[in-house]
Amino acid sequence: MKKCPVCGELNGDNVSKCFSCFFDFTKEEKIVEQIGKENLATIFDKNDRYVYDAVSLSASKSGAIDTNELVKTLNNKAAEGWRLVSSFGNEADYSPASTSSANQKVLIFEKCVYRYKR
């Protein structure tokens, strides 16, 4: 069993991602190679730890977002302990000849899974 350095969850030895917070153990190995295990432990032990999630909301062809859907998404994520840290639009030019539109609003959420006690 190996312990996740982000959330502390115990995972099987052969898993590549934490089942709880989805921390990528393969990236940890690369970081350990670069900075050493002792330094990694110090960094993990003395910093808050976060996980991130992205939600994509589809816009209408005019580019408008359904505000009810937006508010519902924000409130649901907040109830789960997430906070909005960034958002951006992925807006492609709409042409009447086109059958689809790529207008989207992407919301990036952050959740603290470990708070360093200072």
C-alpha positions, -999 to +999 in steps of 0.1 A: +000+000+000+011+035-007-001+067+009-011+096-012+010+127-005-019+150-012-049+136+007-033+108+028-055+081+013-041+046+012-039+031-024-027-002-038+009-005-048+001-008-085-023+022-090-011+052-109-036+077-095-051+082-061-087+069-058-097+098-036-081+130-051-067+116-084-031+126-076-008+112-103+018+090-086+038+088-118+044+126-116+055+122-080+082+098-092+095+123-117+095+151-091+114+128-067+140+122-093+145+160-098+145+172-062+150+142-040+127+124-016+137+144+015+129+177-002+096+164-016+085+154+019+094+189+032+075+205+004+044+183+009+045+187+047+048+225+047+023+235+021-015+233+016-026+207-009-052+213-036-070+193-062-086+209-093-117+203-114-128+218-147-165+221-158-175+231-193-208+248-199-221+249-234-232+283-247-260+289-272-251+299-308-254+335-297-227+329-271-251+332-241-247+309-211-278+297-193-275+317-160-297+292-141-273+263-152-243+285-142-257+293-107-267+257-102-231+245-111-215+271-088-237+263-059-233+225-063-195+228-064-195+252-034-216+227-014-189+201-021-162+224-009-149+237-042-142+273-050-141+290-084-105+301-092-107+309-130-130+308-160-125+314-197-144+312-229-137+289-258-154+309-285-152+299-321-167+321-348-202+310-356-211+308-393-247+302-405-233+276-428-219+257-399-240+230-382-222+233-349-207+258-326-178+254-302-189+281-278-181+270-242-174+285-209-149+266-188-149+269-150-118+259-130-125+249-094-100+244-066-105+223-034-081+223-004-076+186+007-049+194+033-043+225+053-008+230+067-010+240+103+013+271+107 
